[in-house]
Amino acid sequence: MRPKFIPFLTIHCFILILILAAILFSQGCAGPARSHQEGPPYAPAGVLSSACIDVDGTVLGNVIRDSNVSVYETSSLNFSIIMSEIRTNRPVKWSIVNETLGFSFRCLPTGNYAFVIPTSSYDGAVGSPLPYEFDCENLSLEIAFQGGDHEYSVGAFSTRHTSKDKAGCDKSPVFCPRRGKLYRECPLEPG
């Protein structure tokens, strides 16, 4: 003889499983923990295409392969403001650190940004995620600072329009005294 409450519990368990499945489905499976989000290959609405920049970077330190690096748009390049904003805002995009410790973000508009990696993603020496700087005839990318705290490793930078003629920096390292390990040729196509 079976007790009468077993079908009652079975129905409630089934309903609970359906509710949990609906919640998980509605929130989606993608998130910054292990996903790669990439922007469109074109400038967002209202932004000139010349202001849409693909930004490549590298991680200094002993980061664990396949860790996430997030990019936050920031209101300032001030250290305390950036650290506050990365704790309260959501990242604009995220990417995965590859086997050569590099990463890439497509189509960032001009502005202030911070690359962020949790310090828990390092195995030993902690270093900042930094972009490659460049100077073009009308756009530049400059690193503002690298640092962080016990929780986050941060590399802050800005991309902006410039009116200076910096074409000499794109021809040869001899003509550009700032060129170093984290400096690259102009990533924008001429035209």
C-alpha positions as CSV (number, residue, x, y, z in Angstrom):
1,M,0.0,0.0,0.0
2,R,1.5,3.4,-1.1
3,P,1.0,6.5,1.0
4,K,-1.2,9.2,-0.6
5,F,1.2,12.1,-0.1
6,I,3.8,10.7,-2.7
7,P,1.9,11.9,-5.8
8,F,1.4,15.3,-4.0
9,L,5.2,15.6,-3.5
10,T,6.0,14.4,-7.0
11,I,3.8,17.1,-8.5
12,H,5.3,19.8,-6.3
13,C,8.9,18.7,-7.2
14,F,8.0,18.8,-10.9
15,I,6.5,22.3,-10.5
16,L,9.6,23.5,-8.6
17,I,11.9,22.1,-11.4
18,L,9.9,23.9,-14.0
19,I,10.1,27.2,-12.1
20,L,13.9,26.9,-11.7
21,A,14.3,26.0,-15.4
22,A,12.2,29.1,-16.4
23,I,14.3,31.3,-14.1
24,L,17.6,30.0,-15.6
25,F,16.3,30.3,-19.1
26,S,15.1,33.9,-18.6
27,Q,18.5,35.0,-17.2
28,G,20.4,33.3,-20.0
29,C,23.6,31.3,-19.8
30,A,26.1,33.9,-21.0
31,G,27.8,36.0,-18.5
32,P,31.2,37.5,-17.8
33,A,32.4,34.3,-16.0
34,R,33.3,32.3,-19.1
35,S,31.8,34.0,-22.2
36,H,33.2,36.1,-25.0
37,Q,31.2,39.1,-26.0
38,E,32.2,41.0,-29.0
39,G,30.9,44.3,-30.3
40,P,29.6,44.9,-33.8
41,P,32.2,45.5,-36.6
42,Y,30.8,48.9,-37.2
43,A,30.5,52.1,-35.2
44,P,27.4,52.4,-32.9
45,A,24.6,54.7,-34.0
46,G,25.5,58.4,-33.7
47,V,29.3,57.7,-33.6
48,L,31.5,58.5,-36.5
49,S,33.1,55.3,-37.9
50,S,36.5,56.8,-37.5
51,A,35.9,57.0,-33.8
52,C,35.2,53.3,-33.5
53,I,38.5,51.7,-32.6
54,D,39.5,48.0,-32.2
55,V,41.7,47.9,-29.1
56,D,44.2,45.1,-28.5
57,G,45.9,44.5,-25.2
58,T,48.1,42.2,-23.2
59,V,48.2,41.2,-19.6
60,L,51.3,41.8,-17.5
61,G,51.8,39.2,-14.7
62,N,51.1,35.5,-14.4
63,V,47.4,35.4,-15.4
64,I,45.6,32.1,-15.7
65,R,44.9,31.3,-19.4
66,D,41.3,31.7,-20.5
67,S,40.6,34.3,-17.7
68,N,38.2,37.1,-18.4
69,V,39.2,40.7,-19.0
70,S,36.4,43.2,-18.8
71,V,36.3,46.7,-20.1
72,Y,34.4,49.5,-18.3
73,E,33.6,52.9,-19.7
74,T,34.5,55.4,-16.9
75,S,33.6,59.0,-16.2
76,S,37.2,59.9,-15.3
77,L,40.7,58.6,-15.3
78,N,41.0,59.3,-11.6
79,F,42.1,56.1,-9.7
80,S,39.5,56.4,-6.9
81,I,36.6,57.1,-9.3
82,I,37.5,54.2,-11.5
83,M,37.8,51.8,-8.6
84,S,34.4,52.9,-7.4
85,E,32.8,52.6,-10.8
86,I,34.1,49.1,-11.5
87,R,32.5,48.0,-8.3
88,T,29.1,49.6,-9.0
89,N,28.8,49.5,-12.9
90,R,28.6,46.7,-15.3
91,P,31.3,46.1,-17.9
92,V,30.7,47.3,-21.5
93,K,32.2,44.1,-22.9
94,W,34.5,41.3,-21.9
95,S,37.0,39.0,-23.6
96,I,39.1,35.9,-22.9
97,V,42.8,36.1,-22.4
98,N,44.5,33.9,-25.0
99,E,47.5,31.6,-24.7
100,T,49.9,34.5,-25.5
101,L,48.3,36.7,-22.8
102,G,46.6,38.9,-25.4
103,F,43.0,40.0,-25.8
104,S,41.0,42.1,-28.2
105,F,37.9,44.4,-28.1
106,R,36.2,45.5,-31.3
107,C,34.7,48.9,-31.9
108,L,35.2,51.0,-28.8
109,P,34.0,54.6,-29.2
110,T,36.3,57.4,-28.0
111,G,36.3,57.9,-24.3
112,N,37.8,56.8,-21.0
113,Y,38.0,53.1,-20.2
114,A,39.5,50.6,-17.7
115,F,40.5,47.0,-18.4
116,V,39.8,44.9,-15.3
117,I,40.8,41.4,-14.2
118,P,40.0,40.0,-10.7
119,T,43.3,39.2,-8.8
120,S,41.9,35.7,-8.2
121,S,42.6,35.1,-11.9
122,Y,46.4,35.2,-11.4
123,D,48.7,32.4,-10.4
124,G,51.6,34.2,-8.7
125,A,52.7,37.7,-10.0
126,V,49.8,40.1,-10.5
127,G,50.1,42.6,-13.4
128,S,47.7,44.9,-15.2
129,P,45.8,44.3,-18.4
130,L,46.9,47.1,-20.7
131,P,46.1,48.2,-24.2
132,Y,48.6,48.9,-26.9
133,E,49.0,52.7,-27.3
134,F,48.9,54.3,-30.7
135,D,49.0,57.8,-32.3
136,C,47.2,58.3,-35.6
137,E,46.6,61.5,-37.5
138,N,43.2,62.0,-35.9
139,L,42.9,59.5,-33.0
140,S,45.1,58.3,-30.2
141,L,45.1,55.8,-27.3
142,E,47.1,56.6,-24.2
143,I,47.5,54.6,-21.0
144,A,46.5,56.7,-17.9
145,F,47.7,54.3,-15.2
146,Q,48.1,50.7,-14.2
147,G,47.4,49.4,-10.7
148,G,44.5,48.2,-8.7
149,D,43.9,46.7,-5.2
150,H,43.6,43.4,-3.5
151,E,40.5,42.5,-5.5
152,Y,41.1,43.9,-9.1
153,S,44.0,44.5,-11.4
154,V,43.3,47.6,-13.6
155,G,44.7,49.3,-16.6
156,A,43.1,52.7,-17.4
157,F,43.3,54.4,-20.7
158,S,41.6,56.9,-23.0
159,T,40.9,57.0,-26.7
160,R,40.4,60.5,-28.1
161,H,40.4,62.7,-31.2
162,T,43.5,64.6,-31.7
163,S,44.3,67.4,-34.1
164,K,48.1,67.0,-34.0
165,D,49.9,65.6,-37.0
166,K,51.4,62.5,-35.5
167,A,52.1,60.7,-38.8
168,G,55.8,60.6,-38.0
169,C,55.1,58.2,-35.1
170,D,53.7,55.6,-37.6
171,K,56.7,55.5,-39.8
172,S,59.6,54.3,-37.7
173,P,60.5,53.9,-34.0
174,V,63.3,56.4,-34.5
175,F,60.7,59.2,-35.1
176,C,58.6,58.3,-32.1
177,P,60.4,58.5,-28.7
178,R,57.3,57.2,-26.8
179,R,57.3,53.9,-28.8
180,G,58.0,51.0,-26.5
181,K,56.8,47.4,-25.8
182,L,53.1,48.6,-25.6
183,Y,53.1,50.8,-28.6
184,R,51.8,49.8,-32.0
185,E,51.3,51.1,-35.5
186,C,48.1,53.0,-36.1
187,P,45.3,50.4,-36.2
188,L,43.0,52.5,-38.4
189,E,42.8,51.9,-42.1
190,P,43.8,55.0,-44.1
191,G,40.9,56.6,-45.9
